């Protein structure tokens, strides 16, 4: 288990804006706006807050009681009995067939030596970015050109991130080729899917299905893991449906927020600063 403090200090090493106040580690998620490092640790309203000079625009955190909430955020979550009893037999029949294909075609493993795989990761990132740009062009992802124009910095950032003990790199290989990968974020009792990326060349081998099944099976066997979180919010309906086939349920989580500006204005501010040098991970969507 990776403690909140260890995770926070590693984020500091990566250059993220993190500080400790009122017994909680806070991380900046928008200009002068903070959330707890361990976002899935609810606390009573006004029981803790970030340093007021840092959080001039406000802050938010989860609460345990919906009546205390000022807003709600939607996440895809696997927890409780669904997590503890997760198995191939509990998946819908069509998904079981696809998962079996993925497990047969792919080798899934935790990768500890990332250096030799960087070129393959770069190709996957470009492939997926081009795929997204060819559809609606929307979403929170780096453009394909970024990986070509800023290769040295991207490589350096990647090597730093993979030294972060709260980030586990899980890869699906077809033969000796990396077909897809997941950045699995672990902090205390919560596991979170970070980046999930795959190459167009290997989609028919079902590497993403193999990764999902392997990771969720690992989580179900881990006594320290109480929940697995995989995005949510305004994602595509087809993506939410894909995750639901792995028993991830769409859940409304209650939040208490104090803001100087309306939340929509804060979201617009955050979009204005989304740039490769803004502190975002070089392969990952920013967590909301």
Residue, then its C-alpha position, 0 to 999 in steps of 0.5 A: x500500500x502506498x501511503x498518502x504522504x509517500x504519494x504526495x512527496x513523490x508528486x512534489x518530486x515531479x514538480x506538482x503543486x502539493x502541500x500539507x495543511x490541516x492534516x491533509x495533503x493537497x494537490x492543485x487541480x486548477x489555478x489556485x484550486x486544490x483537492x486532497x491527494x487521496x480524493x476518495x478519503x471523505x471528510x466532514x465539511x470545513x474539517x480541513x482545507x488547503x492553505x488559504x493563500x494557495x487556494x485563493x480560488x477554492x477547494x473541494x473534497x469528498x464527504x460521506x453524507x450526500x446531504x453535506x454535498x454542494x455538488x456531485x461527481x460521477x465515477x466508474x467504480x468497482x467496490x464491495x462484493x463486486x470487487x471481492x468476487x470479481x472473476x471471469x464467470x461474473x462477466x457478461x457472456x460476450x465479454x467473457x469470450x473477448x477476455x479469453x481471446x485477449x488472455x490467449x493472444x497477449x502476455x500481461x505483466x507489470x513492467x519495471x524497466x521502462x527504458x527499452x519500451x519508450x519508443x513503443x510507448x511513443x508509437x502507441x501514444x501517437x497512434x491513439x492521439x491520431x485515432x482520437x483526433x480523427x473522430x471528434x477531436x475532443x477530450x483531454x489528451x496530448x496531440x500526436x505532434x507533441x510526442x514528435x516535437x518534444x521527444x527528449x522532454x517527453x522521455x525525461x518526464x516518462x522516466x521520472x513518472x515511472x520512478x513514482x512508487x504510486x504509478x504501476x505500469x502494466x503492459x500487454x504484449x503480443x510476442x515481444x511488441x507492446x500492444x497496450x498499457x495502463x498507468x495504474x495509480x495506487x494510493x492507500x485503499x484506492x486503485x485508479x486507472x490513469x492512462x489507458x492506451x493501445x496501438x491500432x496495429x493490435x486492437x484485434x488481439x484485445x490487449x485492453x480487455x486482457x489488461x482490464x481483466x488482469x488488473x481487476x483480478x489483481x485488485x480483487x485479490x489484494x486485501x489493501x484495495x477497497x475500490x478501483x476507479x476508472x474515470x467517469x464524468x462526461x466521457x463517451x457513453x460507449x466507453x462507460x458501457x465498455x467499463x460496465x461490462x467489467x462490473x464498474x458501476x457509474x457512481x455519484x460521489x458527494x463533494x463539498x466545494x468552496x469556490x471564489x468563481x462558479x465551477x464552470x468558470x474554474x473549468x474554463x480556467x483549467x482548460x486555458x492552462x492545459x499545455x504540455x508544460x502545465x504539470x500534467x503527466x506526459x501520457x495521461x488525462x488530468x484527473x478532475 
